[in-house]
Each structure stands twice: as C-alpha cells, then as structure tokens.
C-alpha cells in the first residue's frame, strides 16, 4: 500500500528539498529549504546545507561562529503561520477546533468556502486523507493561486482529494451527499440554501466569522432557516505558561480573539427543529420580533 500524500516528507533523514526549522538559543525560528551547494547565513556565522542532508531530525548544527541551531521539520502549525499569505490565515487554534468540533474524519466529503491562503485547506486535507474529498471555493483568483501553491508546497505535490474552484459557493455548488461544510467568509448566511441541499442528514455546518454581529446574524439565520438543529457558537483563546524552577506563571502575551466558530447539524428532510426550551431574556429582541417566545403569534418556547 502506498503512503498517504505527503507522509514521506514527514519522517526519515533530511533530504534535498525538505523544509527544516532551525531554532537558535533564544528560541527564534528560521525555516530553510535544503539545497545542495547552499548555506544558511546569519550575522553569527554560517553552515552548509550538506551538514543537515542525510541527518536525522533533532540534529544540532553549529555555525562558523559556534552558535548552535536545533534542526527539526516544521509542524503544520509552524508552516501555516510562516507561509506566503494572500488573505489572513486561520490560526492553528481555530483549525484544531474545526477538525474536532466539526468531526472531520478520514474519507469525509467536505466542502469549504473561503480558501484564503490555504491554511484550513491544508489541515482539512491531512485529516480526510487521500480517500476523502475536499472541494474548496474561493471568490478571488489571486487568493486561490496563493492557496494552491501553499497546499502543494506542504504536501510536495497536488493532493488527490482536493478540487479548487474560483467562484461563489452559492452560485457554483453542485456537490451532493456532503458530510461537512466549512464556511470562512463575510456573509455565510447567504449560503444556507445551497449548503442545506448539499449536506446529508446529520451532516455538520461549521462557520468561522470575525465579529459579534456576524456571529449573531449567522445564529439567527440558521435558526430561521429551519433545516438545522440549534446552533452552537464559541471562541477559543490560548495562553502559554512560563515554567522555570519555582517561577511558574502565565505568559504576559496570549493568542486571544481571532474569530468565532459556529456549528449546526442538518436535520432529516421534512423534520422541524425542536423548540428551544429556554426563553430569551426580556428585551433581547426588538418590538417587531414575532418568532418563538413572542406574544404576537409565535410559538411558545
């Protein structure tokens, strides 16, 4: 059985063409691509790439100035944060949440809208594997070109499970029996009709938005559309810790707000979503609201 796409680039001794992440004594990272006859240069000396070619990961190499660098292959989170960008990338903390909370599994059929620089596409492709399907839609041709180069650079070749279409999802989506839909776009609520038709019963819609107003509108739109269960919305924040002997404290900096995530599951055809059991707070909706919990004809919640 052949190895999954890109797997050979993730193990074994360093080879020509491999990306290597060098870490200096202060923890700073430098990423190089190994080439014969080339050298890595800094203001504290240099070393030839040949000193790494054929060596195992975890090798320490020294420059002519006797500065030690630890050599490892960059992890996918390292790669997406350093790759060329067209649009802002989906941060690894959010990509990890998408993979877990949208339940991305090997062989899944996934549709993605809003490719940006290809960060989330790369995470999704690695999760679904060669036997899955990822159909990505991107409105801007320049972003799509950057994303394609970034994805192929990571895997070392075009990924067999990936199709990239330039255009709007709601105008071009023709996929059926889709397991998961990921929307990273300005107005994801505009795609609900197309997404609902494409998703299988039980399939998951996951939206990634930047602002509270987008999140609120998306939640209300999903509720109103009627073919999904009650949506869940959240954000994640990551804070590292400094651990040095008895000096154990949180770092002064953290990765705070980057975006909101929302998930909802497709109901079976003809099924109405169960009524919400909690009543909205008084005044949470305007006077013209006539939905669940209102006193002007809406259903009681």
C-alpha positions, -999 to 999 in steps of 0.1 A, spaced: 0 0 0 14 34 -10 19 60 17 -6 88 21 2 120 2 29 140 20 37 113 46 72 106 32 81 143 38 73 140 75 97 113 86 132 99 80 166 117 75 166 151 60 166 151 22 172 177 -5 140 197 -9 129 192 27 119 222 48 138 225 80 130 247 110 161 260 128 158 272 164 185 294 179 194 296 216 169 324 221 140 303 207 138 322 174 128 301 143 143 302 108 128 280 80 150 269 52 146 245 22 176 222 19 196 225 -14 229 211 -24 257 238 -25 237 263 -4 245 277 30 225 292 59 239 326 68 234 348 99 253 376 114 268 350 138 282 327 111 270 302 86 269 264 79 264 245 46 231 226 40 252 194 35 257 193 72 220 185 76 213 164 44 212 128 55 210 136 92 180 127 114 156 152 128 167 166 162 202 172 149 221 202 163 244 220 139 268 249 147 277 279 126 312 291 120 305 315 149 299 285 172 261 292 175 241 260 179 208 255 160 183 227 166 170 213 133 135 198 130 109 196 103 83 224 109 50 212 122 18 221 103 10 249 127 45 263 121 41 260 84 7 278 81 19 307 102 50 313 81 37 305 46 31 333 20 -3 350 25 -30 364 3 -57 367 30 -53 362 67 -48 326 77 -70 305 100 -49 302 132 -39 267 143 -60 270 175 -91 276 153 -82 250 127 -79 224 155 -113 234 168 -128 229 133 -112 195 130 -125 184 164 -159 201 167 -169 196 130 -158 160 134 -136 158 103 -128 121 97 -107 101 72 -126 97 40 -151 126 47 -166 145 19 -161 182 28 -170 215 11 -151 246 20 -159 282 11 -133 310 16 -99 294 10 -78 325 18 -42 314 19 -49 277 22 -43 272 59 -75 255 68 -75 236 35 -42 220 44 -55 209 78 -86 195 63 -68 176 36 -44 160 61 -75 149 82 -96 135 54 -67 117 36 -64 106 0 -97 88 1 -117 118 12 -130 148 -9 -124 185 -3 -140 209 -27 -129 244 -19 -145 276 -33 -127 309 -34 -141 341 -50 -107 357 -57 -84 341 -83 -53 357 -67 -61 341 -33 -68 308 -49 -34 308 -67 -16 315 -35 -35 288 -16 -28 262 -43 9 269 -41 9 267 -3 -10 235 -2 11 218 -29 43 230 -12 33 214 21 24 180 6 51 181 -21 26 176 -49 -11 182 -58 -33 164 -33 -56 138 -50 -86 147 -27 -86 184 -35 -106 204 -60 -103 242 -60 -130 262 -78 -128 300 -83 -162 315 -78 -190 319 -52 -202 288 -34 -239 296 -37 -236 300 -75 -214 270 -82 -220 243 -55 -230 211 -73 -217 186 -48 -242 162 -31 -241 138 -2 -216 161 16 -206 152 51 -193 186 63 -194 222 51 -169 248 64 -177 285 57 -150 311 62 -165 341 46 -180 375 51 -217 366 49 -221 328 54 -259 331 59 -262 337 22 -251 301 15 -276 283 38 -299 272 10 -271 258 -11 -255 242 19 -287 226 32 -293 210 -2 -257 196 -3 -255 182 33 -265 147 42 -289 143 72 -267 146 103 -240 165 84 -223 194 100 -222 231 90 -193 250 106 -189 287 101 -159 309 110 -166 346 114 -147 375 128 -172 398 146 -201 395 171 -225 410 146 -216 383 120 -219 356 147 -253 369 159 -267 371 123 -255 337 114 -270 321 145 -304 337 139 -303 328 102 -296 292 109 -325 291 134 -348 308 110 -339 286 80 -354 255 97 -333 226 85 -307 226 112 -307 219 149 -299 246 175 -265 262 165 -236 264 190 -212 294 189 -179 298 208 -144 312 206 -111 299 220 -81 316 235 -46 302 241 -22 313 268 12 298 273 29 294 306 64 302 317 79 273 337 114 279 352 120 263 386 97 279 411 89 307 386 56 293 372 33 319 358 12 326 327 29 344 299 22 381 295 11 376 260 -16 352 246 -34 344 214 -67 360 222 -96 366 199 -91 356 163 -127 346 153 -159 329 163 -169 294 154 -204 281 150 -217 246 143 -251 231 135 -263 197 122 -285 191 92 -319 176 101 -337 149 81 -359 162 53 -393 173 64 -383 175 101 -389 207 120 -362 216 146 -373 211 183 -384 242 200 -359 260 221 -365 253 258 -350 285 272 -369 317 268 -349 347 255 -342 374 280 -369 402 280 -358 428 256 -333 406 238 -353 410 206 -369 441 192 -406 450 194 -411 437 159 -400 402 168 -426 376 161 -406 344 165 -406 317 193 -413 332 227 -431 363 214 -466 373 224 -477 381 189 -485 347 174 -451 330 177 -448 295 192 -440 294 229 -405 283 238 
